[in-house]
Amino acid sequence: MFNKELGIIGLGKIGSTLLRVLVNSGTINREKLIVYDIDGEVLKKQTQENNVESAENNKILVQNSKYILIAVLPQVIDKVLEEISSQITEAQIIITIAAGISITHINKIINKKVGIVRIMTNTPALVRAAASAISPNEFIKQSDLDFVKKLFKALGLVVELEEKHLDAVTGLSGSGPAYL
């Protein structure tokens, strides 16, 4: 059904780190990845360094990916979700690392019964020593959640929490290591 297993939208610090770690660790085959970033220079650099395919835009990435990791800043996630919502099917899984953006908020924009996993990870991901807290919605299958956990275990520790606890994790785990 989908050409690619994982599509990554946004290749900033966390998006590019996850891409690099997934490829270098062998967690996912580079042929099963597709990436997109609005900054053409960043996109070119990351696709060349990691030898992965790039999409021409977010919609093409979504059309080709089973799992869609949205690694953009919280202030632009609504724009991205609005852009891709018409392309998303109930067979896909949305993964987001945008701090403070709830699953309910994402679901309102997408407006489909799609699996969503909200994740808070932190800067030690750069050295594969991250602590990632994840929270799935009610539409995610266990096999899909296991795949998402596998991706983030490549960065370090993964803990599943109820979403109501993620904002507390964001404040302590997300910002603490960057501050130190």
NULUMDREN-292267 format. One line per field, with one value per residue: z, y, x of N, C-alpha, C in turn; residue in three letters; residue number from 1. Coordinates in Angstrom, 1 decimal, padded with zeros to 4 digits. Layout:
<atoms>
nz <- (Z; ...) $
ny <- (Y; ...) $
nx <- (X; ...) $
caz <- (Z; ...) $
cay <- (Y; ...) $
cax <- (X; ...) $
cz <- (Z; ...) $
cy <- (Y; ...) $
cx <- (X; ...) $
residuo <- (Ala; ...) $
num <- (NUM; ...) $
</atoms>
This chain:
<atoms>
nz <- (000.0; 000.9; -000.2; 001.4; 004.7; 006.8; 007.0; 007.4; 008.5; 008.7; 009.5; 011.6; 014.6; 016.3; 014.4; 012.3; 013.9; 014.7; 012.2; 011.3; 013.4; 013.1; 010.6; 010.7; 012.8; 011.8; 012.4; 010.8; 007.4; 005.0; 002.5; 003.1; 004.0; 003.8; 003.4; 004.3; 004.3; 004.8; 004.3; 001.7; 001.5; 003.9; 003.5; 001.3; 002.3; 004.4; 003.0; 001.3; 003.2; 004.6; 002.7; 001.8; 000.4; -000.7; -000.4; -002.6; -001.4; 001.6; 001.2; -000.7; 000.7; 002.7; 001.3; 000.6; 002.9; 005.6; 008.4; 009.9; 010.9; 012.5; 012.9; 013.7; 014.8; 017.6; 017.0; 014.2; 013.6; 013.3; 010.8; 009.1; 009.7; 008.8; 006.1; 005.3; 006.1; 004.4; 003.0; 004.7; 005.8; 007.5; 007.8; 008.4; 010.7; 012.9; 014.2; 016.7; 017.8; 018.9; 021.4; 024.0; 022.3; 022.1; 021.7; 021.3; 020.1; 017.7; 016.6; 016.2; 014.0; 012.0; 011.9; 011.6; 012.3; 013.2; 014.1; 016.6; 018.0; 020.6; 021.5; 023.7; 023.6; 024.2; 024.2; 024.7; 022.8; 020.8; 021.4; 021.6; 024.1; 025.0; 026.8; 026.2; 026.4; 025.7; 024.4; 023.3; 021.2; 021.4; 019.0; 018.0; 017.0; 018.7; 017.4; 015.8; 017.7; 018.9; 016.8; 016.7; 019.3; 018.9; 017.0; 018.6; 020.7; 019.6; 020.1; 022.8; 026.1; 026.4; 027.6; 028.3; 028.9; 030.3; 028.5; 030.0; 031.7; 030.1; 029.6; 032.0; 031.9; 029.7; 030.7; 032.6; 031.7; 028.9; 028.7; 030.7; 030.2; 028.1; 029.3; 031.1) $
ny <- (-001.2; 001.3; 003.0; 003.6; 003.0; 004.9; 008.3; 011.4; 014.6; 017.6; 018.5; 019.4; 019.8; 017.5; 015.9; 015.5; 014.2; 011.9; 010.7; 010.3; 008.5; 006.3; 005.4; 004.9; 003.0; 000.9; 000.4; 001.0; 000.4; 002.4; 002.6; 002.5; 004.9; 008.3; 011.8; 015.2; 018.7; 022.1; 023.9; 024.0; 023.7; 022.5; 020.1; 019.0; 018.7; 016.8; 014.6; 013.9; 013.3; 011.2; 009.5; 009.1; 009.1; 012.1; 013.9; 015.9; 017.5; 017.9; 016.6; 014.6; 013.1; 012.1; 010.6; 008.5; 007.2; 004.9; 005.4; 008.6; 010.9; 013.8; 016.3; 019.1; 022.5; 023.5; 025.9; 025.8; 023.4; 023.2; 024.3; 022.5; 020.1; 020.8; 021.1; 018.5; 016.9; 016.1; 014.1; 012.0; 008.7; 006.3; 004.1; 004.9; 006.1; 008.7; 010.4; 012.6; 015.1; 017.6; 019.8; 020.3; 020.1; 018.7; 015.3; 015.4; 017.9; 017.6; 015.6; 017.0; 018.6; 016.8; 015.1; 012.4; 008.9; 008.0; 006.5; 008.0; 009.0; 010.7; 012.2; 012.9; 013.7; 014.2; 016.3; 014.6; 012.7; 013.2; 011.8; 009.3; 008.8; 009.5; 010.1; 009.1; 009.9; 008.4; 008.6; 007.0; 007.3; 006.1; 004.8; 003.4; 000.5; -002.3; -003.4; -001.3; 000.6; -000.8; -000.6; 002.1; 002.5; 001.0; 002.6; 004.9; 003.7; 003.4; 005.8; 005.9; 005.4; 004.4; 005.3; 004.5; 006.6; 008.0; 010.6; 012.9; 013.2; 014.0; 016.8; 017.5; 015.9; 017.1; 019.6; 018.9; 016.7; 017.3; 020.0; 020.2; 018.7; 020.2; 022.6; 022.1) $
nx <- (000.8; 001.9; 004.8; 006.9; 008.1; 008.5; 008.0; 009.5; 008.8; 010.2; 013.4; 015.0; 016.8; 016.0; 014.6; 016.5; 018.5; 017.1; 016.7; 019.4; 020.3; 018.6; 019.2; 022.0; 022.1; 020.8; 018.2; 016.1; 015.7; 017.3; 016.1; 013.5; 012.7; 011.6; 011.9; 011.2; 011.7; 011.0; 013.0; 015.0; 017.9; 018.6; 017.1; 018.4; 021.0; 020.6; 019.5; 021.6; 023.7; 022.6; 021.8; 019.1; 015.7; 014.1; 011.0; 009.0; 007.2; 005.1; 002.7; 003.2; 005.0; 003.3; 001.5; 003.0; 003.9; 003.6; 004.0; 004.1; 006.2; 006.1; 008.1; 008.3; 008.3; 006.2; 004.7; 004.3; 003.0; 000.2; -000.3; 001.1; -000.3; -002.9; -002.3; -001.7; -003.8; -005.9; -004.7; -004.2; -004.9; -006.9; -005.3; -002.8; -000.2; 000.3; 003.0; 004.1; 006.3; 006.0; 006.1; 003.7; 001.4; -001.6; -003.0; -005.7; -006.0; -004.5; -006.1; -008.5; -007.8; -007.0; -009.2; -010.0; -010.2; -007.5; -004.4; -002.5; 000.6; 002.0; 005.0; 007.6; 010.8; 014.3; 017.3; 019.7; 019.3; 021.0; 023.3; 022.5; 021.3; 018.8; 015.7; 012.6; 009.3; 006.2; 002.9; 000.1; -002.9; -006.4; -006.8; -004.6; -002.9; -001.4; 000.8; 001.6; 002.2; 004.4; 006.2; 006.7; 007.9; 010.2; 011.6; 012.2; 013.6; 016.0; 017.2; 017.5; 016.2; 012.7; 009.6; 006.2; 003.5; 000.5; -001.2; -001.7; 000.4; 002.5; 003.1; 004.4; 006.6; 007.8; 008.6; 010.5; 012.2; 012.5; 013.5; 015.4; 018.0; 019.0; 019.3; 021.3) $
caz <- (000.0; 001.0; -000.7; 002.5; 006.0; 007.6; 006.5; 008.5; 008.1; 009.6; 009.7; 012.6; 015.5; 016.6; 013.1; 011.7; 014.8; 014.6; 010.8; 011.3; 014.3; 012.5; 009.4; 011.2; 013.7; 011.1; 013.0; 009.7; 006.1; 004.4; 001.4; 003.6; 004.6; 002.9; 004.3; 003.7; 005.1; 004.0; 003.9; 000.6; 001.8; 005.0; 002.9; 000.4; 003.1; 005.1; 002.1; 000.9; 004.3; 005.1; 001.5; 001.8; -000.6; -000.3; -001.1; -003.2; -000.4; 002.7; 000.7; -001.4; 001.7; 003.4; 000.3; 000.4; 004.2; 006.6; 009.7; 009.5; 012.0; 012.3; 013.8; 013.5; 016.0; 017.9; 016.3; 012.8; 013.4; 012.8; 009.3; 008.5; 009.8; 007.8; 004.7; 005.0; 006.6; 003.3; 002.4; 005.7; 005.8; 008.8; 007.8; 008.8; 012.1; 013.0; 015.4; 016.8; 018.9; 019.2; 022.8; 024.3; 021.4; 022.6; 020.8; 021.0; 019.2; 016.4; 016.1; 015.7; 012.7; 011.1; 011.8; 011.2; 013.3; 012.9; 015.3; 016.9; 019.2; 021.0; 022.1; 024.2; 023.7; 024.7; 023.5; 024.7; 021.6; 019.9; 021.7; 021.8; 025.5; 025.3; 027.5; 025.4; 027.0; 024.6; 024.7; 022.1; 021.4; 021.4; 017.7; 017.6; 017.3; 019.5; 016.5; 015.4; 018.9; 019.1; 015.8; 017.2; 020.4; 018.3; 016.5; 019.7; 021.5; 018.9; 020.7; 024.2; 026.9; 026.0; 028.6; 027.9; 029.9; 030.0; 028.0; 031.0; 032.3; 029.1; 029.8; 033.1; 031.4; 028.8; 031.5; 033.3; 030.8; 027.6; 028.8; 031.7; 029.6; 027.2; 030.2; 031.7) $
cay <- (000.0; 002.5; 002.8; 003.8; 002.7; 006.0; 009.6; 012.4; 016.0; 018.4; 017.9; 020.2; 019.0; 016.1; 015.2; 015.0; 013.2; 010.6; 010.2; 009.8; 007.4; 005.2; 004.9; 004.4; 001.9; -000.2; 000.2; 000.9; 000.4; 003.7; 002.6; 002.6; 006.2; 009.4; 012.9; 016.5; 019.9; 023.3; 024.5; 023.2; 023.4; 021.4; 018.9; 018.5; 018.2; 015.6; 013.5; 013.5; 012.8; 009.9; 008.7; 008.7; 009.8; 013.2; 014.2; 017.2; 018.3; 017.1; 015.8; 013.5; 012.3; 011.4; 009.6; 007.3; 006.7; 004.3; 006.1; 009.9; 011.6; 015.3; 016.9; 020.5; 023.3; 023.6; 027.0; 025.5; 022.1; 023.3; 024.5; 021.2; 019.2; 021.3; 020.8; 017.0; 016.1; 015.4; 012.9; 011.0; 007.7; 005.6; 003.1; 005.6; 006.5; 010.1; 010.5; 014.0; 015.5; 019.0; 020.0; 021.1; 020.0; 017.4; 014.4; 015.9; 019.1; 017.0; 014.9; 017.9; 019.1; 015.7; 014.7; 011.0; 007.9; 007.6; 006.3; 009.1; 008.9; 011.9; 011.8; 014.0; 013.2; 015.3; 016.5; 013.5; 011.9; 013.4; 010.8; 008.1; 008.7; 010.2; 009.5; 009.5; 009.5; 008.3; 008.4; 006.8; 007.5; 004.9; 004.2; 002.8; -001.0; -002.7; -003.6; 000.0; 001.2; -001.4; -000.1; 003.5; 002.3; 000.5; 003.8; 005.8; 003.0; 003.7; 007.1; 005.7; 004.8; 004.8; 005.0; 004.9; 007.3; 008.7; 011.9; 013.9; 013.4; 014.4; 018.1; 017.5; 015.4; 018.1; 020.6; 018.4; 015.9; 018.0; 021.2; 020.0; 018.4; 021.3; 023.7; 021.7) $
cax <- (000.0; 002.7; 006.1; 007.9; 007.6; 008.5; 008.2; 009.9; 008.5; 011.0; 014.7; 015.7; 017.7; 015.5; 014.2; 017.8; 019.1; 016.4; 017.0; 020.8; 020.5; 017.8; 019.9; 023.3; 022.0; 020.2; 016.9; 015.2; 016.5; 017.2; 015.2; 012.1; 012.6; 011.4; 012.0; 010.9; 011.9; 010.6; 014.3; 015.7; 019.3; 018.6; 016.7; 019.5; 022.1; 020.2; 019.3; 022.9; 024.4; 022.0; 021.5; 017.7; 014.9; 013.3; 009.7; 008.9; 006.4; 004.6; 001.6; 003.7; 005.5; 002.2; 000.9; 003.9; 004.4; 002.7; 004.2; 004.5; 006.8; 006.0; 009.2; 008.3; 008.0; 004.8; 004.0; 003.9; 002.4; -001.2; -000.1; 001.5; -001.5; -003.9; -001.8; -001.6; -005.0; -006.7; -004.0; -004.0; -005.9; -007.0; -004.3; -001.5; 000.0; 000.9; 003.9; 004.5; 007.2; 005.7; 005.8; 002.5; 000.3; -002.2; -003.5; -007.0; -005.7; -004.1; -007.2; -009.4; -007.4; -007.0; -010.6; -010.1; -009.9; -006.2; -003.5; -001.6; 001.5; 002.6; 006.3; 008.5; 012.1; 015.2; 018.6; 020.6; 019.1; 022.2; 024.3; 021.7; 021.0; 017.6; 014.6; 011.5; 008.0; 005.3; 001.5; -000.7; -004.3; -007.1; -006.9; -003.4; -002.8; -000.2; 001.9; 002.1; 002.9; 005.7; 007.1; 007.1; 008.8; 011.5; 012.2; 012.7; 014.6; 017.3; 017.7; 017.6; 015.1; 011.3; 008.6; 004.9; 002.8; -000.8; -000.9; -001.8; 001.7; 003.6; 003.6; 005.3; 007.9; 008.3; 009.3; 011.7; 013.1; 012.8; 014.3; 016.5; 019.3; 019.4; 019.8; 022.6) $
cz <- (000.0; 000.5; 000.4; 003.8; 006.9; 006.8; 007.6; 007.9; 009.1; 009.9; 010.6; 013.4; 015.8; 015.3; 012.4; 012.5; 014.6; 013.2; 010.8; 012.2; 013.7; 011.4; 009.9; 012.1; 013.0; 011.6; 011.9; 008.4; 005.5; 003.2; 001.8; 004.2; 003.5; 003.8; 003.5; 004.8; 004.2; 003.5; 002.9; 000.9; 002.9; 004.4; 002.1; 001.2; 003.8; 004.2; 001.6; 002.0; 004.7; 003.9; 001.5; 000.7; 000.0; -001.1; -001.6; -002.2; 000.6; 002.2; 000.1; -000.3; 002.4; 002.5; 000.2; 001.7; 005.1; 008.0; 009.3; 010.8; 011.7; 013.4; 013.5; 014.8; 016.3; 017.2; 014.9; 012.6; 012.9; 011.2; 008.6; 008.6; 008.9; 006.4; 004.4; 005.4; 005.6; 002.7; 003.4; 005.6; 007.2; 008.9; 008.2; 010.2; 012.1; 014.3; 015.5; 018.0; 019.4; 020.6; 023.0; 023.4; 021.7; 021.4; 020.3; 019.9; 017.8; 015.8; 015.5; 014.3; 011.7; 010.8; 011.2; 012.3; 013.0; 014.2; 015.4; 018.1; 019.4; 021.8; 022.6; 024.4; 024.1; 024.0; 023.6; 023.6; 020.7; 020.2; 022.1; 023.3; 025.9; 026.2; 026.8; 026.1; 025.8; 025.1; 023.4; 022.3; 021.3; 020.1; 017.2; 018.0; 018.0; 018.6; 016.0; 016.5; 019.1; 018.0; 016.2; 018.3; 019.9; 017.7; 017.6; 020.6; 020.9; 019.5; 022.2; 024.9; 026.4; 027.2; 028.1; 029.1; 029.4; 029.5; 029.0; 031.7; 031.4; 029.3; 031.0; 032.7; 030.5; 029.6; 032.1; 032.3; 029.5; 027.8; 029.8; 031.1; 028.8; 028.1; 030.7; 030.7) $
cy <- (001.3; 002.1; 002.8; 003.5; 004.0; 007.3; 010.6; 013.8; 016.8; 017.8; 018.9; 019.3; 017.6; 015.3; 014.6; 014.0; 011.9; 009.9; 009.5; 008.5; 006.1; 004.6; 004.2; 003.1; 000.7; -000.5; 000.2; 001.1; 001.7; 003.8; 002.7; 003.9; 007.3; 010.6; 014.2; 017.6; 021.1; 024.0; 023.6; 022.8; 022.4; 020.1; 018.2; 017.9; 016.9; 014.4; 013.0; 012.8; 011.4; 009.0; 008.1; 009.6; 011.0; 013.3; 015.6; 018.2; 017.4; 016.2; 014.5; 012.5; 011.5; 010.3; 008.4; 006.7; 006.1; 005.1; 007.5; 010.6; 013.1; 015.9; 018.4; 021.3; 023.4; 024.8; 026.8; 024.2; 022.2; 023.5; 023.2; 020.2; 019.6; 021.0; 019.3; 016.3; 015.5; 014.2; 011.8; 010.0; 007.0; 004.4; 003.6; 005.9; 007.8; 010.0; 012.0; 014.2; 016.9; 019.1; 020.8; 020.9; 018.6; 016.6; 014.9; 017.1; 018.5; 016.3; 015.8; 018.4; 018.0; 015.2; 013.4; 010.1; 007.3; 007.5; 007.5; 008.8; 010.2; 011.5; 013.0; 013.3; 014.4; 015.3; 015.4; 012.5; 012.0; 012.4; 009.5; 007.8; 009.4; 009.4; 010.0; 009.0; 009.5; 008.1; 008.2; 007.1; 006.1; 004.1; 003.4; 001.3; -001.2; -002.8; -002.3; 000.7; 000.5; -000.9; 001.3; 003.4; 001.9; 001.7; 004.6; 005.1; 003.1; 004.9; 006.9; 005.0; 005.3; 004.3; 005.4; 005.5; 007.8; 010.1; 013.0; 014.2; 013.9; 015.8; 018.3; 017.0; 016.4; 019.1; 020.1; 017.7; 016.6; 019.1; 021.1; 019.7; 019.5; 022.4; 023.4; 021.7) $
cx <- (000.9; 004.1; 007.2; 007.2; 007.5; 008.8; 008.5; 009.7; 009.2; 012.3; 015.6; 016.5; 017.2; 015.2; 015.5; 018.5; 018.4; 016.7; 018.4; 020.9; 019.7; 018.6; 021.2; 023.2; 021.3; 018.8; 015.9; 016.1; 016.3; 016.3; 013.8; 011.8; 012.3; 011.3; 011.6; 011.2; 011.6; 011.9; 015.0; 017.1; 019.4; 018.2; 017.8; 020.6; 021.8; 020.0; 020.6; 023.7; 023.9; 021.6; 020.0; 016.9; 014.2; 012.0; 009.7; 008.1; 005.8; 003.5; 002.1; 004.3; 004.4; 001.6; 001.7; 004.3; 003.3; 002.8; 004.7; 004.9; 006.8; 007.0; 009.4; 008.0; 006.5; 004.0; 003.7; 003.2; 001.0; -001.2; 000.2; 000.3; -002.6; -003.5; -001.9; -002.9; -005.8; -006.0; -003.9; -005.2; -005.9; -006.0; -002.9; -001.5; 000.8; 001.7; 004.3; 005.4; 007.0; 005.3; 004.5; 001.3; -000.3; -002.7; -004.9; -006.9; -005.4; -005.3; -008.3; -009.1; -007.4; -008.4; -010.8; -009.8; -008.6; -005.3; -002.6; -000.7; 002.2; 003.9; 007.0; 009.8; 013.0; 016.5; 019.6; 020.4; 020.3; 023.3; 023.7; 021.5; 019.8; 016.7; 013.4; 010.2; 007.0; 003.9; 000.7; -002.2; -005.0; -007.2; -005.6; -003.4; -001.5; 001.0; 002.5; 002.8; 004.3; 006.7; 007.6; 008.1; 010.2; 012.2; 012.9; 013.6; 016.0; 018.0; 018.0; 016.4; 013.7; 010.4; 007.2; 004.1; 001.4; -000.4; -000.9; -000.5; 002.8; 004.0; 004.6; 006.7; 008.6; 009.1; 010.6; 012.7; 013.5; 013.7; 015.5; 017.9; 019.8; 020.0; 021.1; 023.7) $
residuo <- (Met; Phe; Asn; Lys; Glu; Leu; Gly; Ile; Ile; Gly; Leu; Gly; Lys; Ile; Gly; Ser; Thr; Leu; Leu; Arg; Val; Leu; Val; Asn; Ser; Gly; Thr; Ile; Asn; Arg; Glu; Lys; Leu; Ile; Val; Tyr; Asp; Ile; Asp; Gly; Glu; Val; Leu; Lys; Lys; Gln; Thr; Gln; Glu; Asn; Asn; Val; Glu; Ser; Ala; Glu; Asn; Asn; Lys; Ile; Leu; Val; Gln; Asn; Ser; Lys; Tyr; Ile; Leu; Ile; Ala; Val; Leu; Pro; Gln; Val; Ile; Asp; Lys; Val; Leu; Glu; Glu; Ile; Ser; Ser; Gln; Ile; Thr; Glu; Ala; Gln; Ile; Ile; Ile; Thr; Ile; Ala; Ala; Gly; Ile; Ser; Ile; Thr; His; Ile; Asn; Lys; Ile; Ile; Asn; Lys; Lys; Val; Gly; Ile; Val; Arg; Ile; Met; Thr; Asn; Thr; Pro; Ala; Leu; Val; Arg; Ala; Ala; Ala; Ser; Ala; Ile; Ser; Pro; Asn; Glu; Phe; Ile; Lys; Gln; Ser; Asp; Leu; Asp; Phe; Val; Lys; Lys; Leu; Phe; Lys; Ala; Leu; Gly; Leu; Val; Val; Glu; Leu; Glu; Glu; Lys; His; Leu; Asp; Ala; Val; Thr; Gly; Leu; Ser; Gly; Ser; Gly; Pro; Ala; Tyr; Leu) $
num <- (1; 2; 3; 4; 5; 6; 7; 8; 9; 10; 11; 12; 13; 14; 15; 16; 17; 18; 19; 20; 21; 22; 23; 24; 25; 26; 27; 28; 29; 30; 31; 32; 33; 34; 35; 36; 37; 38; 39; 40; 41; 42; 43; 44; 45; 46; 47; 48; 49; 50; 51; 52; 53; 54; 55; 56; 57; 58; 59; 60; 61; 62; 63; 64; 65; 66; 67; 68; 69; 70; 71; 72; 73; 74; 75; 76; 77; 78; 79; 80; 81; 82; 83; 84; 85; 86; 87; 88; 89; 90; 91; 92; 93; 94; 95; 96; 97; 98; 99; 100; 101; 102; 103; 104; 105; 106; 107; 108; 109; 110; 111; 112; 113; 114; 115; 116; 117; 118; 119; 120; 121; 122; 123; 124; 125; 126; 127; 128; 129; 130; 131; 132; 133; 134; 135; 136; 137; 138; 139; 140; 141; 142; 143; 144; 145; 146; 147; 148; 149; 150; 151; 152; 153; 154; 155; 156; 157; 158; 159; 160; 161; 162; 163; 164; 165; 166; 167; 168; 169; 170; 171; 172; 173; 174; 175; 176; 177; 178; 179; 180) $
</atoms>
